[in-house]
Amino acid sequence: METVTLLQPVFDTLLGLALLWLAWRALASPDLFKAIVLFITFGLLMVLAWVRLDAPDVALAEAAIGTGLTGALLLAALTRLNSKSDAKSVHEKEQQRKAHN
Protein backbone atom coordinates (compact mmCIF):
# COMPACT_ATOMS: atom_id res chain seq x y z
CA MET A 1 0.00 0.00 0.00
CA GLU A 2 2.92 2.34 0.64
CA THR A 3 4.10 1.87 -2.95
CA VAL A 4 0.78 3.14 -4.31
CA THR A 5 0.96 6.14 -1.98
CA LEU A 6 4.49 6.93 -3.14
CA LEU A 7 3.67 6.55 -6.84
CA GLN A 8 0.82 9.07 -6.80
CA PRO A 9 3.04 12.19 -6.41
CA VAL A 10 5.45 10.80 -9.00
CA PHE A 11 2.58 10.26 -11.46
CA ASP A 12 1.17 13.73 -10.77
CA THR A 13 4.60 15.30 -11.33
CA LEU A 14 5.09 13.42 -14.60
CA LEU A 15 1.60 14.43 -15.70
CA GLY A 16 2.32 18.09 -14.96
CA LEU A 17 5.64 17.96 -16.80
CA ALA A 18 4.00 16.23 -19.77
CA LEU A 19 1.33 18.95 -19.89
CA LEU A 20 3.97 21.69 -19.87
CA TRP A 21 6.00 19.94 -22.57
CA LEU A 22 2.96 19.35 -24.80
CA ALA A 23 1.81 22.96 -24.42
CA TRP A 24 5.27 24.23 -25.35
CA ARG A 25 5.57 21.89 -28.34
CA ALA A 26 2.06 22.79 -29.60
CA LEU A 27 2.83 26.51 -29.44
CA ALA A 28 6.31 26.20 -30.95
CA SER A 29 5.43 23.83 -33.79
CA PRO A 30 5.70 25.39 -37.27
CA ASP A 31 3.55 22.59 -38.77
CA LEU A 32 -0.13 23.41 -38.17
CA PHE A 33 -1.35 19.81 -38.35
CA LYS A 34 1.23 18.70 -35.80
CA ALA A 35 0.29 21.62 -33.54
CA ILE A 36 -3.39 20.62 -33.67
CA VAL A 37 -2.59 16.98 -32.86
CA LEU A 38 -0.43 18.13 -29.93
CA PHE A 39 -3.28 20.40 -28.78
CA ILE A 40 -5.71 17.47 -28.81
CA THR A 41 -3.21 15.32 -26.92
CA PHE A 42 -2.76 18.13 -24.41
CA GLY A 43 -6.53 18.24 -23.91
CA LEU A 44 -6.71 14.49 -23.30
CA LEU A 45 -3.97 14.69 -20.68
CA MET A 46 -5.73 17.70 -19.16
CA VAL A 47 -8.82 15.51 -18.76
CA LEU A 48 -6.68 13.08 -16.78
CA ALA A 49 -5.36 15.95 -14.66
CA TRP A 50 -8.90 17.11 -13.85
CA VAL A 51 -9.86 13.56 -12.86
CA ARG A 52 -6.80 13.40 -10.58
CA LEU A 53 -7.99 16.67 -8.99
CA ASP A 54 -11.41 15.09 -8.30
CA ALA A 55 -13.25 17.32 -10.74
CA PRO A 56 -15.08 14.88 -13.04
CA ASP A 57 -17.53 17.55 -14.24
CA VAL A 58 -14.69 19.76 -15.46
CA ALA A 59 -12.99 16.71 -16.97
CA LEU A 60 -16.11 15.87 -18.98
CA ALA A 61 -16.43 19.46 -20.19
CA GLU A 62 -12.73 19.48 -21.16
CA ALA A 63 -13.14 16.22 -23.06
CA ALA A 64 -16.28 17.30 -24.89
CA ILE A 65 -15.55 20.96 -25.60
CA GLY A 66 -11.83 21.51 -25.13
CA THR A 67 -10.59 18.40 -26.86
CA GLY A 68 -13.41 17.04 -28.99
CA LEU A 69 -15.23 20.05 -30.39
CA THR A 70 -12.30 22.47 -30.54
CA GLY A 71 -9.99 19.82 -32.02
CA ALA A 72 -12.53 18.97 -34.70
CA LEU A 73 -13.07 22.65 -35.54
CA LEU A 74 -9.34 23.27 -35.78
CA LEU A 75 -8.89 20.29 -38.11
CA ALA A 76 -11.81 21.47 -40.26
CA ALA A 77 -10.34 24.97 -40.45
CA LEU A 78 -6.96 23.57 -41.44
CA THR A 79 -8.58 21.50 -44.19
CA ARG A 80 -10.39 24.56 -45.56
CA LEU A 81 -7.21 26.61 -45.33
CA ASN A 82 -5.25 23.99 -47.28
CA SER A 83 -7.96 23.60 -49.94
CA LYS A 84 -8.13 27.37 -50.49
CA SER A 85 -4.36 27.66 -50.77
CA ASP A 86 -4.34 24.73 -53.24
CA ALA A 87 -7.04 26.40 -55.34
CA LYS A 88 -5.15 29.69 -55.25
CA SER A 89 -1.90 28.05 -56.37
CA VAL A 90 -3.71 26.31 -59.25
CA HIS A 91 -5.23 29.65 -60.28
CA GLU A 92 -1.81 31.35 -60.12
CA LYS A 93 -0.22 28.60 -62.24
CA GLU A 94 -2.97 28.97 -64.82
CA GLN A 95 -2.45 32.74 -64.91
CA GLN A 96 1.30 32.23 -65.41
CA ARG A 97 0.66 29.75 -68.22
CA LYS A 98 -1.65 32.21 -69.96
CA ALA A 99 0.90 35.01 -69.56
CA HIS A 100 3.65 32.91 -71.18
CA ASN A 101 1.44 32.02 -74.20
MARMINU-88167 format. One record per atom (N, C-alpha, C, CB): atom name; residue number from 1; residue in one letter; x, y, z negated. Coordinates in steps of 0.05 Angstrom, whole numbers, plus 5000, padded with zeros to 4 digits. Glycine has a CB too. Layout:
BEGIN
("CA" NUM "a" (X Y Z))
...
% end
This chain:
BEGIN
("N" 1 "m" (5016 4976 5000))
("CA" 1 "m" (5000 5000 5000))
("C" 1 "m" (5017 5025 5000))
("CB" 1 "m" (4981 5000 4976))
("N" 2 "e" (5041 5024 4988))
("CA" 2 "e" (5058 5047 4987))
("C" 2 "e" (5068 5053 5015))
("CB" 2 "e" (5082 5042 4969))
("N" 3 "t" (5072 5033 5032))
("CA" 3 "t" (5082 5037 5059))
("C" 3 "t" (5062 5054 5075))
("CB" 3 "t" (5087 5011 5073))
("N" 4 "v" (5036 5048 5072))
("CA" 4 "v" (5016 5063 5086))
("C" 4 "v" (5016 5092 5077))
("CB" 4 "v" (4988 5050 5082))
("N" 5 "t" (5019 5096 5051))
("CA" 5 "t" (5019 5123 5040))
("C" 5 "t" (5043 5139 5050))
("CB" 5 "t" (5020 5122 5009))
("N" 6 "l" (5066 5125 5053))
("CA" 6 "l" (5090 5139 5063))
("C" 6 "l" (5089 5144 5093))
("CB" 6 "l" (5114 5122 5056))
("N" 7 "l" (5075 5127 5108))
("CA" 7 "l" (5073 5131 5137))
("C" 7 "l" (5055 5154 5145))
("CB" 7 "l" (5065 5105 5150))
("N" 8 "q" (5035 5160 5129))
("CA" 8 "q" (5016 5181 5136))
("C" 8 "q" (5030 5208 5141))
("CB" 8 "q" (4995 5184 5115))
("N" 9 "p" (5047 5218 5123))
("CA" 9 "p" (5061 5244 5128))
("C" 9 "p" (5079 5242 5152))
("CB" 9 "p" (5077 5253 5104))
("N" 10 "v" (5092 5219 5157))
("CA" 10 "v" (5109 5216 5180))
("C" 10 "v" (5092 5218 5206))
("CB" 10 "v" (5124 5189 5179))
("N" 11 "f" (5069 5204 5206))
("CA" 11 "f" (5052 5205 5229))
("C" 11 "f" (5041 5234 5234))
("CB" 11 "f" (5028 5186 5225))
("N" 12 "d" (5033 5247 5213))
("CA" 12 "d" (5023 5275 5215))
("C" 12 "d" (5045 5293 5226))
("CB" 12 "d" (5013 5285 5189))
("N" 13 "t" (5070 5290 5217))
("CA" 13 "t" (5092 5306 5227))
("C" 13 "t" (5097 5301 5256))
("CB" 13 "t" (5117 5300 5210))
("N" 14 "l" (5098 5275 5264))
("CA" 14 "l" (5102 5268 5292))
("C" 14 "l" (5079 5279 5309))
("CB" 14 "l" (5104 5238 5295))
("N" 15 "l" (5055 5278 5299))
("CA" 15 "l" (5032 5289 5314))
("C" 15 "l" (5035 5319 5318))
("CB" 15 "l" (5006 5282 5299))
("N" 16 "g" (5042 5333 5297))
("CA" 16 "g" (5046 5362 5299))
("C" 16 "g" (5069 5369 5319))
("CB" 16 "g" (5053 5374 5272))
("N" 17 "l" (5091 5354 5317))
("CA" 17 "l" (5113 5359 5336))
("C" 17 "l" (5105 5353 5365))
("CB" 17 "l" (5137 5343 5328))
("N" 18 "a" (5089 5332 5369))
("CA" 18 "a" (5080 5325 5395))
("C" 18 "a" (5061 5346 5406))
("CB" 18 "a" (5066 5297 5395))
("N" 19 "l" (5044 5358 5389))
("CA" 19 "l" (5027 5379 5398))
("C" 19 "l" (5043 5404 5406))
("CB" 19 "l" (5007 5386 5376))
("N" 20 "l" (5063 5411 5390))
("CA" 20 "l" (5079 5434 5397))
("C" 20 "l" (5094 5429 5424))
("CB" 20 "l" (5099 5440 5375))
("N" 21 "w" (5105 5405 5427))
("CA" 21 "w" (5120 5399 5451))
("C" 21 "w" (5102 5399 5476))
("CB" 21 "w" (5133 5371 5449))
("N" 22 "l" (5078 5387 5473))
("CA" 22 "l" (5059 5387 5496))
("C" 22 "l" (5050 5415 5503))
("CB" 22 "l" (5035 5370 5489))
("N" 23 "a" (5045 5432 5483))
("CA" 23 "a" (5036 5459 5488))
("C" 23 "a" (5058 5474 5503))
("CB" 23 "a" (5029 5474 5462))
("N" 24 "w" (5083 5471 5494))
("CA" 24 "w" (5105 5485 5507))
("C" 24 "w" (5109 5475 5536))
("CB" 24 "w" (5131 5480 5491))
("N" 25 "r" (5108 5449 5540))
("CA" 25 "r" (5111 5438 5567))
("C" 25 "r" (5089 5446 5586))
("CB" 25 "r" (5113 5407 5565))
("N" 26 "a" (5064 5447 5575))
("CA" 26 "a" (5041 5456 5592))
("C" 26 "a" (5044 5485 5600))
("CB" 26 "a" (5015 5452 5577))
("N" 27 "l" (5054 5502 5582))
("CA" 27 "l" (5057 5530 5589))
("C" 27 "l" (5081 5535 5607))
("CB" 27 "l" (5059 5547 5563))
("N" 28 "a" (5102 5519 5604))
("CA" 28 "a" (5126 5524 5619))
("C" 28 "a" (5127 5509 5646))
("CB" 28 "a" (5150 5516 5602))
("N" 29 "s" (5108 5493 5652))
("CA" 29 "s" (5109 5477 5676))
("C" 29 "s" (5102 5494 5701))
("CB" 29 "s" (5089 5453 5674))
("N" 30 "p" (5120 5493 5721))
("CA" 30 "p" (5114 5508 5745))
("C" 30 "p" (5093 5493 5763))
("CB" 30 "p" (5140 5512 5761))
("N" 31 "d" (5090 5468 5760))
("CA" 31 "d" (5071 5452 5775))
("C" 31 "d" (5044 5453 5762))
("CB" 31 "d" (5081 5422 5779))
("N" 32 "l" (5024 5464 5776))
("CA" 32 "l" (4997 5468 5763))
("C" 32 "l" (4984 5442 5756))
("CB" 32 "l" (4980 5484 5782))
("N" 33 "f" (4986 5422 5773))
("CA" 33 "f" (4973 5396 5767))
("C" 33 "f" (4985 5384 5742))
("CB" 33 "f" (4976 5377 5791))
("N" 34 "k" (5011 5385 5740))
("CA" 34 "k" (5025 5374 5716))
("C" 34 "k" (5016 5390 5691))
("CB" 34 "k" (5055 5375 5720))
("N" 35 "a" (5014 5416 5694))
("CA" 35 "a" (5006 5432 5671))
("C" 35 "a" (4977 5425 5662))
("CB" 35 "a" (5007 5462 5678))
("N" 36 "i" (4960 5420 5681))
("CA" 36 "i" (4932 5412 5673))
("C" 36 "i" (4932 5385 5660))
("CB" 36 "i" (4914 5412 5698))
("N" 37 "v" (4947 5366 5670))
("CA" 37 "v" (4948 5340 5657))
("C" 37 "v" (4960 5342 5629))
("CB" 37 "v" (4965 5320 5674))
("N" 38 "l" (4980 5358 5625))
("CA" 38 "l" (4991 5363 5599))
("C" 38 "l" (4971 5376 5580))
("CB" 38 "l" (5017 5380 5600))
("N" 39 "f" (4955 5395 5591))
("CA" 39 "f" (4934 5408 5576))
("C" 39 "f" (4913 5388 5566))
("CB" 39 "f" (4921 5430 5592))
("N" 40 "i" (4906 5370 5584))
("CA" 40 "i" (4886 5349 5576))
("C" 40 "i" (4897 5331 5555))
("CB" 40 "i" (4877 5333 5601))
("N" 41 "t" (4922 5323 5558))
("CA" 41 "t" (4936 5306 5538))
("C" 41 "t" (4938 5321 5512))
("CB" 41 "t" (4964 5298 5548))
("N" 42 "f" (4944 5347 5512))
("CA" 42 "f" (4945 5363 5488))
("C" 42 "f" (4918 5362 5474))
("CB" 42 "f" (4953 5392 5495))
("N" 43 "g" (4896 5365 5490))
("CA" 43 "g" (4869 5365 5478))
("C" 43 "g" (4863 5338 5465))
("CB" 43 "g" (4849 5371 5499))
("N" 44 "l" (4871 5316 5478))
("CA" 44 "l" (4866 5290 5466))
("C" 44 "l" (4881 5286 5440))
("CB" 44 "l" (4874 5268 5486))
("N" 45 "l" (4906 5295 5439))
("CA" 45 "l" (4921 5294 5414))
("C" 45 "l" (4909 5313 5393))
("CB" 45 "l" (4950 5300 5418))
("N" 46 "m" (4898 5335 5402))
("CA" 46 "m" (4885 5354 5383))
("C" 46 "m" (4861 5341 5371))
("CB" 46 "m" (4878 5380 5398))
("N" 47 "v" (4847 5325 5386))
("CA" 47 "v" (4824 5310 5375))
("C" 47 "v" (4833 5292 5352))
("CB" 47 "v" (4810 5293 5397))
("N" 48 "l" (4855 5279 5357))
("CA" 48 "l" (4866 5262 5336))
("C" 48 "l" (4874 5278 5311))
("CB" 48 "l" (4890 5246 5346))
("N" 49 "a" (4885 5302 5316))
("CA" 49 "a" (4893 5319 5293))
("C" 49 "a" (4868 5328 5277))
("CB" 49 "a" (4908 5344 5303))
("N" 50 "w" (4846 5334 5291))
("CA" 50 "w" (4822 5342 5277))
("C" 50 "w" (4810 5319 5261))
("CB" 50 "w" (4801 5353 5297))
("N" 51 "v" (4812 5295 5272))
("CA" 51 "v" (4803 5271 5257))
("C" 51 "v" (4820 5267 5232))
("CB" 51 "v" (4804 5246 5275))
("N" 52 "r" (4846 5271 5235))
("CA" 52 "r" (4864 5268 5212))
("C" 52 "r" (4858 5289 5190))
("CB" 52 "r" (4893 5270 5220))
("N" 53 "l" (4847 5312 5199))
("CA" 53 "l" (4840 5333 5180))
("C" 53 "l" (4812 5331 5169))
("CB" 53 "l" (4844 5361 5193))
("N" 54 "d" (4799 5308 5175))
("CA" 54 "d" (4772 5302 5166))
("C" 54 "d" (4752 5322 5176))
("CB" 54 "d" (4771 5301 5136))
("N" 55 "a" (4754 5328 5202))
("CA" 55 "a" (4735 5346 5215))
("C" 55 "a" (4724 5333 5240))
("CB" 55 "a" (4748 5374 5221))
("N" 56 "p" (4708 5312 5237))
("CA" 56 "p" (4698 5298 5261))
("C" 56 "p" (4681 5315 5279))
("CB" 56 "p" (4683 5273 5252))
("N" 57 "d" (4666 5334 5268))
("CA" 57 "d" (4649 5351 5285))
("C" 57 "d" (4666 5368 5303))
("CB" 57 "d" (4631 5369 5268))
("N" 58 "v" (4688 5379 5293))
("CA" 58 "v" (4706 5395 5309))
("C" 58 "v" (4721 5377 5329))
("CB" 58 "v" (4727 5410 5291))
("N" 59 "a" (4727 5353 5321))
("CA" 59 "a" (4740 5334 5339))
("C" 59 "a" (4722 5327 5363))
("CB" 59 "a" (4748 5308 5325))
("N" 60 "l" (4696 5323 5358))
("CA" 60 "l" (4678 5317 5380))
("C" 60 "l" (4675 5341 5398))
("CB" 60 "l" (4650 5310 5368))
("N" 61 "a" (4673 5365 5387))
("CA" 61 "a" (4671 5389 5404))
("C" 61 "a" (4697 5393 5420))
("CB" 61 "a" (4667 5414 5386))
("N" 62 "e" (4720 5388 5409))
("CA" 62 "e" (4745 5390 5423))
("C" 62 "e" (4746 5369 5446))
("CB" 62 "e" (4769 5385 5404))
("N" 63 "a" (4737 5345 5441))
("CA" 63 "a" (4737 5324 5461))
("C" 63 "a" (4718 5331 5484))
("CB" 63 "a" (4730 5297 5449))
("N" 64 "a" (4694 5341 5477))
("CA" 64 "a" (4674 5346 5498))
("C" 64 "a" (4680 5372 5513))
("CB" 64 "a" (4647 5348 5485))
("N" 65 "i" (4686 5393 5499))
("CA" 65 "i" (4689 5419 5512))
("C" 65 "i" (4718 5425 5519))
("CB" 65 "i" (4678 5441 5494))
("N" 66 "g" (4735 5423 5499))
("CA" 66 "g" (4763 5430 5503))
("C" 66 "g" (4778 5412 5522))
("CB" 66 "g" (4777 5430 5477))
("N" 67 "t" (4774 5387 5520))
("CA" 67 "t" (4788 5368 5537))
("C" 67 "t" (4772 5360 5562))
("CB" 67 "t" (4796 5343 5522))
("N" 68 "g" (4748 5351 5558))
("CA" 68 "g" (4732 5341 5580))
("C" 68 "g" (4723 5362 5599))
("CB" 68 "g" (4708 5327 5569))
("N" 69 "l" (4707 5381 5590))
("CA" 69 "l" (4695 5401 5608))
("C" 69 "l" (4717 5420 5619))
("CB" 69 "l" (4674 5417 5593))
("N" 70 "t" (4734 5430 5602))
("CA" 70 "t" (4754 5449 5611))
("C" 70 "t" (4774 5436 5629))
("CB" 70 "t" (4769 5462 5587))
("N" 71 "g" (4782 5411 5623))
("CA" 71 "g" (4800 5396 5640))
("C" 71 "g" (4788 5392 5668))
("CB" 71 "g" (4808 5370 5628))
("N" 72 "a" (4763 5384 5668))
("CA" 72 "a" (4749 5379 5694))
("C" 72 "a" (4747 5405 5710))
("CB" 72 "a" (4722 5367 5690))
("N" 73 "l" (4741 5427 5697))
("CA" 73 "l" (4739 5453 5711))
("C" 73 "l" (4766 5462 5722))
("CB" 73 "l" (4727 5474 5692))
("N" 74 "l" (4787 5458 5706))
("CA" 74 "l" (4813 5465 5716))
("C" 74 "l" (4822 5449 5740))
("CB" 74 "l" (4834 5462 5693))
("N" 75 "l" (4816 5423 5739))
("CA" 75 "l" (4822 5406 5762))
("C" 75 "l" (4806 5414 5787))
("CB" 75 "l" (4817 5376 5755))
("N" 76 "a" (4780 5421 5783))
("CA" 76 "a" (4764 5429 5805))
("C" 76 "a" (4774 5456 5817))
("CB" 76 "a" (4734 5432 5796))
("N" 77 "a" (4782 5474 5799))
("CA" 77 "a" (4793 5499 5809))
("C" 77 "a" (4819 5495 5824))
("CB" 77 "a" (4798 5518 5785))
("N" 78 "l" (4836 5477 5815))
("CA" 78 "l" (4861 5471 5829))
("C" 78 "l" (4855 5459 5856))
("CB" 78 "l" (4878 5452 5812))
("N" 79 "t" (4836 5442 5858))
("CA" 79 "t" (4828 5430 5884))
("C" 79 "t" (4819 5451 5904))
("CB" 79 "t" (4807 5409 5880))
("N" 80 "r" (4802 5470 5894))
("CA" 80 "r" (4792 5491 5911))
("C" 80 "r" (4815 5510 5919))
("CB" 80 "r" (4770 5507 5897))
("N" 81 "l" (4833 5515 5901))
("CA" 81 "l" (4856 5532 5907))
("C" 81 "l" (4873 5520 5928))
("CB" 81 "l" (4872 5537 5881))
("N" 82 "n" (4879 5494 5926))
("CA" 82 "n" (4895 5480 5946))
("C" 82 "n" (4881 5479 5973))
("CB" 82 "n" (4901 5452 5936))
("N" 83 "s" (4855 5474 5973))
("CA" 83 "s" (4841 5472 5999))
("C" 83 "s" (4840 5499 6013))
("CB" 83 "s" (4812 5461 5995))
("N" 84 "k" (4837 5521 5998))
("CA" 84 "k" (4837 5547 6010))
("C" 84 "k" (4865 5555 6021))
("CB" 84 "k" (4828 5569 5990))
("N" 85 "s" (4886 5547 6006))
("CA" 85 "s" (4913 5553 6015))
("C" 85 "s" (4919 5536 6040))
("CB" 85 "s" (4934 5548 5993))
("N" 86 "d" (4909 5511 6041))
("CA" 86 "d" (4913 5495 6065))
("C" 86 "d" (4899 5507 6089))
("CB" 86 "d" (4903 5466 6059))
("N" 87 "a" (4874 5516 6085))
("CA" 87 "a" (4859 5528 6107))
("C" 87 "a" (4873 5554 6116))
("CB" 87 "a" (4830 5534 6098))
("N" 88 "k" (4883 5569 6098))
("CA" 88 "k" (4897 5594 6105))
("C" 88 "k" (4922 5588 6121))
("CB" 88 "k" (4904 5610 6080))
("N" 89 "s" (4937 5567 6113))
("CA" 89 "s" (4962 5561 6127))
("C" 89 "s" (4956 5551 6156))
("CB" 89 "s" (4979 5540 6112))
("N" 90 "v" (4934 5536 6159))
("CA" 90 "v" (4926 5526 6185))
("C" 90 "v" (4918 5550 6202))
("CB" 90 "v" (4902 5506 6183))
("N" 91 "h" (4904 5569 6191))
("CA" 91 "h" (4895 5593 6206))
("C" 91 "h" (4920 5609 6214))
("CB" 91 "h" (4876 5610 6189))
("N" 92 "e" (4939 5612 6196))
("CA" 92 "e" (4964 5627 6202))
("C" 92 "e" (4980 5613 6225))
("CB" 92 "e" (4981 5630 6177))
("N" 93 "k" (4981 5587 6224))
("CA" 93 "k" (4996 5572 6245))
("C" 93 "k" (4982 5576 6272))
("CB" 93 "k" (4997 5542 6238))
("N" 94 "e" (4955 5576 6271))
("CA" 94 "e" (4941 5579 6296))
("C" 94 "e" (4945 5607 6307))
("CB" 94 "e" (4911 5574 6292))
("N" 95 "q" (4946 5627 6290))
("CA" 95 "q" (4951 5655 6298))
("C" 95 "q" (4979 5657 6310))
("CB" 95 "q" (4948 5674 6274))
("N" 96 "q" (4999 5644 6298))
("CA" 96 "q" (5026 5645 6308))
("C" 96 "q" (5028 5631 6335))
("CB" 96 "q" (5045 5631 6288))
("N" 97 "r" (5013 5609 6339))
("CA" 97 "r" (5013 5595 6364))
("C" 97 "r" (5001 5612 6386))
("CB" 97 "r" (4998 5568 6362))
("N" 98 "k" (4979 5627 6380))
("CA" 98 "k" (4967 5644 6399))
("C" 98 "k" (4985 5668 6406))
("CB" 98 "k" (4940 5654 6389))
("N" 99 "a" (5000 5678 6387))
("CA" 99 "a" (5018 5700 6391))
("C" 99 "a" (5041 5692 6409))
("CB" 99 "a" (5029 5711 6365))
("N" 100 "h" (5050 5667 6407))
("CA" 100 "h" (5073 5658 6424))
("C" 100 "h" (5064 5652 6452))
("CB" 100 "h" (5085 5633 6411))
("N" 101 "n" (5039 5647 6457))
("CA" 101 "n" (5029 5640 6484))
("C" 101 "n" (5022 5665 6498))
("CB" 101 "n" (5004 5622 6484))
% end
